[in-house]
Amino acid sequence: MTPEFECRVTSSLLDSGRMLANASHCAAVIAGIGTIWAHSAARLAFASSILCWPVGCYLGVRVAIDRAFFRELAGGPADGCRKLDDLLRGWRFLRTGKERTIPERSNGALKLWKLQAAMIAVQMATLAVGMILQAAGM
């Protein structure tokens, strides 16, 4: 597998992070409305769902940044990696001087994407609990 191909595929997968972020935003709106109208136990579940939202937003931003980086690296990953690391070090976003390979970068980005998906799954689960409790009149 070529580095260019791996960068393109990683970027494509990370692109789904936008859909995850949109789902998180929708869940936060629904949970906000539920918090206003719900009874005590359901209100707590809705509030828990809302508390997941900022973390999901942060992870969504990180995934979007990585997606853009991989899209850029797909054009020339060998030279692009060095230039990207130099730029990030200059901006003080990267502390290490260690060279990272495309697979290492890809694995790190995919871990962030999985974390984003897991956080949104927790957000959706607590939203569902709130909706069930509200429907049950609790």
N, C-alpha and C positions, 0 to 999 in steps of 0.2 A: 504494500500500500504506500503510495507516495505521500509526502507531507502536505502537498497541495490538496489532495483528495481528502485527507484526514481533517484538514482545516475547514474545507467546504462542508463536509458531513457534520462536523461538530457545530459549526455555525448554524446549519439547518436545524439540527436538533435543539439547540439553544433558542432558536426562533420561537419554539412552542412556549417558552417562558412568558411571552406576551399574553398568550391565551390564559395561562395560569394566573398571571397578574390581573387580567380582566375578571376572571372568576372570583378572585379574592376581593376585588373592589365591589362586585355585585353582592357577594356574601356580607361584606361590611355594611352596605346600605340596608340589606334585609335585616341584619342583626340590629342595626341602629333603630329601625322602625319597630322591630320586635321588643327592643329594650324599653321603648316608650310605652307600648301597649300591653306588655306581658305582665303576668303575675309574678310573685316572688321567685319561685324556683326556676321558671323559664327565663326570667330576667337575668338571673345569674349566668345561665348557659349562653344567652345572647351576648352578655357583656364579655364572657370569656372568648367568644368568637371575635368580637371587636378587638380584643387585646392581641389576638394573633395577627391582625391586619398590618400594623407597622412593621413587624418582622418580615411578613410576606412582601411588603413593599420594598424593604431594604434588599432582600434577596432578589427580587425582580429587577431592581436597578443593577445589581452586581452581575446578574445573568445577561442583561441587555448589554452591559459594557463588554463582557467577555464575547458575546455574539459579534459585536462590532469589531473587536480585536481579531477574532478568527476570520472574519470576512476579509479584513485587510491582510492578514498573514497568508491567506490562500493565494495571493498574487506572487509572493516570493518569501516563503517561510524562513529560509536559512538566514538571509540578510535582514529580513523583517523582524525576526526574533531579537537579534542583537540591537537593532535600532529601537524597537519597542522597549526593551529592557533599559537601554540608555536613557530614553525619554522618561520612563517611569521613575528611574533613579533620580534624574534631574528634578522631577516634580516631587520627589520624596514619597512616592507611593509604593516604591519597591525598596526594601531594605537589604536584601541579599545580593551578593555579587555573583552567586552561583548561576551558571548557564542552565537553562531548562530546555528540555527537548519538547518537540511538538506533542508526543504522547503524554508527557508529564503535564503539560499545559492543558491538554484535552481532558485528562483525568481530573484535574483540579476544577475545571469549568463544569464538568459533568457532575461532580460532587455537589457543587453549588446548586445546579439545576435540580438534583435529587432532593436536596435540602429544601429548596423552594417548594417542590411538589409535596413533600412530607408536611411542611408547615401549612400549606393550603388544605391538605387532607384533614389535618387537625382542626383547622378553622371551619371547614365544611361539616365535620363530625359534630363539633360543639353547636353549630347552627342547627343541624338536624335534631340534636337533643333538645334544644330550645323550642323548636317547632313542635316536636312530639309532646313535650311537657305542656306547651301552650294549648295544643289541641286536646290534651287530656284534662285541661283545667287546673293544672297544678301550679 
